[in-house]
Amino acid sequence: MLTFMAVHAHPDDEASSTGGVLARYAAEGIRTVVVTCTDGRCGDGPGGVKPGDPGHDPDAVAAVRRAELDAAAKVLGVDHLERLDYPDSGMMGWSTNEAPGSFWTVPVEVAAARLAELIRRYEPDVIVTYDERGGYGHPDHIQTHRITMAAVEQAPVAKVYWSAIPRSWMTGFQARMAELGIEWEEQPSREDEQEIDWSEMGTPDEQITAWVDTTAYGPQKYDALAAHASQGENIFFLRMGKEKFTELMGTETFVRVHDTTGASTPEDDLFAGLR
């Protein structure tokens, strides 16, 4: 049986960057596995209470997000959901980055060994994770990249990809949303949060090696994101509604960084060369 594994940092990441391919490959009879590295405790609490504010209970947030991840995985047809359950490190610059036991502080070789064990158990043909920047500089995303690349050194697989957003999409995103009648306002950062340089975000289009059509699974991807209701204020895409979301988010893109199949690029299927 062909197997697809997505390695993510937090509950909701599985839906935002790989929800389409997870739903598509599950529908095609490919076994799907999601590994979530942290418990998401640095997410919003009930009523949108922010981490560090009065009334924010990290343990309670982690419990809610655990149930939401279960629900989202069910929507996407995920066969196996694995949690490494490290404490969420928060955004870059937060004091939680260095909290004892936070994912950011765990030695890469320790977490990689746990992930390698899962790779040996499920024997995925394809693994997807983040690039070395973690997409946008989040410490848990960066750490997820590090442990995944270390793990596949210990437990090799046929193909490894990094999820990506084409730079052309980043530069034209607001204009495209305006065409669809969607308004977007960037949320202000916390004082202790490291600023994100959005001009450096995205991957140059010529480096993208896989453009996967997931339009047919847009409604599932939307519903999976919606399952993470506690984080709704931070999941901008939910505001556009299912129809516009599907129209805007109907392709998921990746950079192939390891391949044993010799499949030519660009690809329209992460399993090219395997079936």
C-alpha positions as semicolon CSV with decimal commas, in nm:
position;residue;x (nm);y (nm);z (nm)
1;M;0,000;0,000;0,000
2;L;0,130;0,345;-0,091
3;T;0,161;0,571;0,213
4;F;0,174;0,948;0,250
5;M;0,304;1,116;0,568
6;A;0,270;1,485;0,653
7;V;0,481;1,612;0,943
8;H;0,344;1,930;1,098
9;A;0,410;2,162;1,391
10;H;0,066;2,241;1,536
11;P;-0,295;2,133;1,523
12;D;-0,448;2,314;1,217
13;D;-0,124;2,308;1,013
14;E;-0,226;1,975;0,863
15;A;-0,531;2,141;0,707
16;S;-0,384;2,474;0,602
17;S;-0,090;2,352;0,393
18;T;-0,168;1,987;0,313
19;G;-0,545;1,951;0,363
20;G;-0,601;1,918;-0,010
21;V;-0,343;1,647;-0,075
22;L;-0,441;1,457;0,239
23;A;-0,805;1,446;0,128
24;R;-0,713;1,368;-0,232
25;Y;-0,478;1,083;-0,154
26;A;-0,713;0,935;0,104
27;A;-0,987;0,934;-0,162
28;E;-0,748;0,762;-0,404
29;G;-0,689;0,477;-0,159
30;I;-0,345;0,589;-0,039
31;R;-0,284;0,546;0,333
32;T;-0,239;0,885;0,500
33;V;-0,050;0,961;0,819
34;V;-0,030;1,295;1,000
35;V;0,238;1,359;1,263
36;T;0,179;1,668;1,478
37;C;0,481;1,775;1,681
38;T;0,331;2,011;1,941
39;D;0,019;2,038;2,154
40;G;-0,076;2,389;2,037
41;R;-0,095;2,530;2,389
42;C;0,020;2,874;2,271
43;G;-0,296;2,917;2,065
44;D;-0,593;3,133;2,159
45;G;-0,811;3,038;2,454
46;P;-1,194;3,058;2,471
47;G;-1,326;3,390;2,351
48;G;-0,999;3,467;2,173
49;V;-0,797;3,511;2,493
50;K;-0,435;3,545;2,386
51;P;-0,139;3,357;2,536
52;G;-0,004;3,539;2,840
53;D;-0,326;3,730;2,901
54;P;-0,538;3,676;3,214
55;G;-0,763;3,375;3,172
56;H;-0,544;3,192;2,921
57;D;-0,501;2,833;3,040
58;P;-0,241;2,656;2,824
59;D;-0,341;2,308;2,940
60;A;-0,707;2,373;2,860
61;V;-0,614;2,515;2,519
62;A;-0,405;2,205;2,443
63;A;-0,698;1,979;2,536
64;V;-0,938;2,168;2,309
65;R;-0,693;2,164;2,021
66;R;-0,639;1,792;2,064
67;A;-1,010;1,730;2,008
68;E;-1,013;1,972;1,713
69;L;-0,723;1,790;1,550
70;D;-0,910;1,461;1,585
71;A;-1,212;1,617;1,413
72;A;-1,008;1,772;1,131
73;A;-0,825;1,445;1,064
74;K;-1,159;1,268;1,036
75;V;-1,283;1,525;0,782
76;L;-0,970;1,473;0,570
77;G;-0,992;1,094;0,589
78;V;-0,658;1,061;0,767
79;D;-0,588;0,698;0,850
80;H;-0,337;0,749;1,130
81;L;-0,279;1,051;1,353
82;E;0,037;1,058;1,563
83;R;0,130;1,320;1,822
84;L;0,477;1,390;1,954
85;D;0,305;1,622;2,207
86;Y;0,589;1,861;2,275
87;P;0,479;2,189;2,435
88;D;0,411;2,461;2,176
89;S;0,698;2,714;2,167
90;G;0,492;3,017;2,058
91;M;0,593;3,272;1,798
92;M;0,957;3,371;1,754
93;G;1,060;3,604;2,036
94;W;0,806;3,487;2,292
95;S;0,934;3,380;2,634
96;T;0,774;3,039;2,570
97;N;1,048;2,971;2,312
98;E;1,287;2,886;2,594
99;A;1,040;2,734;2,838
100;P;1,171;2,401;2,973
101;G;1,058;2,118;2,746
102;S;0,927;2,342;2,468
103;F;0,969;2,192;2,123
104;W;1,221;2,463;2,032
105;T;1,450;2,352;2,317
106;V;1,437;1,976;2,248
107;P;1,760;1,840;2,098
108;V;1,700;1,767;1,731
109;E;1,844;1,418;1,760
110;V;1,600;1,329;2,039
111;A;1,285;1,433;1,851
112;A;1,423;1,299;1,521
113;A;1,469;0,955;1,674
114;R;1,101;0,948;1,774
115;L;0,995;1,053;1,425
116;A;1,227;0,799;1,262
117;E;1,055;0,529;1,465
118;L;0,720;0,635;1,316
119;I;0,869;0,638;0,967
120;R;0,990;0,282;1,015
121;R;0,648;0,180;1,147
122;Y;0,441;0,327;0,864
123;E;0,701;0,308;0,586
124;P;0,577;0,616;0,396
125;D;0,668;0,649;0,030
126;V;0,627;1,028;0,040
127;I;0,687;1,271;0,327
128;V;0,595;1,640;0,331
129;T;0,720;1,894;0,584
130;Y;0,841;2,260;0,585
131;D;1,148;2,428;0,440
132;E;1,443;2,542;0,652
133;R;1,266;2,870;0,733
134;G;0,961;2,688;0,858
135;G;0,765;2,873;0,592
136;Y;0,748;3,199;0,785
137;G;1,002;3,173;1,065
138;H;0,794;3,008;1,337
139;P;1,030;2,824;1,574
140;D;0,813;2,511;1,585
141;H;0,797;2,497;1,206
142;I;1,174;2,537;1,184
143;Q;1,221;2,261;1,441
144;T;0,977;2,038;1,252
145;H;1,188;2,082;0,941
146;R;1,504;1,999;1,130
147;I;1,378;1,683;1,292
148;T;1,214;1,558;0,973
149;M;1,527;1,597;0,765
150;A;1,730;1,429;1,040
151;A;1,476;1,147;1,066
152;V;1,482;1,064;0,695
153;E;1,858;1,029;0,721
154;Q;1,794;0,750;0,970
155;A;1,488;0,601;0,797
156;P;1,507;0,676;0,421
157;V;1,196;0,719;0,206
158;A;1,142;0,744;-0,170
159;K;1,042;1,111;-0,191
160;V;1,057;1,414;0,040
161;Y;0,888;1,748;-0,026
162;W;0,870;2,085;0,142
163;S;0,538;2,265;0,131
164;A;0,569;2,599;-0,045
165;I;0,378;2,908;-0,150
166;P;0,484;3,048;-0,488
167;R;0,621;3,400;-0,450
168;S;0,395;3,516;-0,731
169;W;0,098;3,415;-0,517
170;M;0,231;3,614;-0,222
171;T;0,282;3,930;-0,424
172;G;-0,056;3,905;-0,593
173;F;-0,253;3,766;-0,301
174;Q;-0,425;4,083;-0,185
175;A;-0,515;4,178;-0,543
176;R;-0,660;3,832;-0,604
177;M;-0,865;3,853;-0,285
178;A;-0,992;4,196;-0,386
179;E;-1,111;4,043;-0,715
180;L;-1,311;3,792;-0,511
181;G;-1,453;4,068;-0,292
182;I;-1,254;3,964;0,017
183;E;-1,108;4,222;0,254
184;W;-0,793;4,141;0,450
185;E;-0,627;4,327;0,734
186;E;-0,293;4,212;0,872
187;Q;-0,310;4,151;1,247
188;P;-0,070;4,355;1,464
189;S;0,219;4,168;1,624
190;R;0,280;4,145;1,998
191;E;0,556;4,363;2,141
192;D;0,769;4,055;2,217
193;E;0,710;3,898;1,878
194;Q;0,975;3,906;1,609
195;E;0,849;4,089;1,301
196;I;0,797;3,881;0,988
197;D;0,946;4,020;0,668
198;W;0,665;3,930;0,428
199;S;0,867;4,054;0,130
200;E;1,091;3,750;0,180
201;M;0,804;3,506;0,213
202;G;0,715;3,257;-0,054
203;T;0,930;3,040;-0,278
204;P;1,045;3,162;-0,621
205;D;0,808;3,007;-0,874
206;E;1,089;2,845;-1,070
207;Q;1,185;2,642;-0,762
208;I;0,838;2,488;-0,724
209;T;0,852;2,130;-0,853
210;A;0,497;2,007;-0,783
211;W;0,166;2,179;-0,854
212;V;-0,110;1,951;-0,727
213;D;-0,473;2,018;-0,822
214;T;-0,687;1,976;-0,510
215;T;-0,988;2,177;-0,623
216;A;-1,224;1,883;-0,582
217;Y;-1,124;1,860;-0,217
218;G;-1,148;2,231;-0,135
219;P;-1,471;2,187;0,065
220;Q;-1,308;1,917;0,278
221;K;-1,002;2,134;0,335
222;Y;-1,226;2,423;0,440
223;D;-1,424;2,202;0,678
224;A;-1,103;2,067;0,827
225;L;-0,982;2,422;0,897
226;A;-1,323;2,508;1,041
227;A;-1,286;2,214;1,282
228;H;-1,014;2,421;1,451
229;A;-1,280;2,662;1,573
230;S;-1,086;2,782;1,878
231;Q;-0,829;2,939;1,644
232;G;-1,085;3,089;1,407
233;E;-0,966;3,444;1,467
234;N;-0,622;3,345;1,336
235;I;-0,742;3,138;1,042
236;F;-0,809;3,414;0,795
237;F;-0,921;3,182;0,516
238;L;-1,239;3,086;0,702
239;R;-1,371;3,438;0,653
240;M;-1,399;3,402;0,276
241;G;-1,655;3,121;0,280
242;K;-1,626;2,775;0,131
243;E;-1,690;2,864;-0,234
244;K;-1,434;3,147;-0,254
245;F;-1,189;2,947;-0,045
246;T;-1,206;2,658;-0,291
247;E;-1,160;2,894;-0,584
248;L;-0,855;3,063;-0,429
249;M;-0,694;2,759;-0,267
250;G;-0,746;2,488;-0,530
251;T;-0,376;2,409;-0,584
252;E;-0,116;2,299;-0,331
253;T;0,249;2,343;-0,421
254;F;0,571;2,177;-0,309
255;V;0,945;2,162;-0,362
256;R;1,090;1,814;-0,408
257;V;1,413;1,782;-0,211
258;H;1,471;1,407;-0,226
259;D;1,373;1,156;-0,494
260;T;1,462;0,799;-0,580
261;T;1,213;0,757;-0,866
262;G;1,360;0,975;-1,138
263;A;1,017;1,126;-1,208
264;S;1,044;1,437;-1,424
265;T;0,948;1,779;-1,294
266;P;0,727;1,972;-1,273
267;E;0,494;1,713;-1,122
268;D;0,118;1,722;-1,074
269;D;0,123;1,427;-0,834
270;L;0,350;1,369;-0,535
271;F;0,336;0,998;-0,615
272;A;0,470;1,040;-0,969
273;G;0,712;0,757;-1,035
274;L;0,555;0,542;-0,763
275;R;0,236;0,433;-0,937
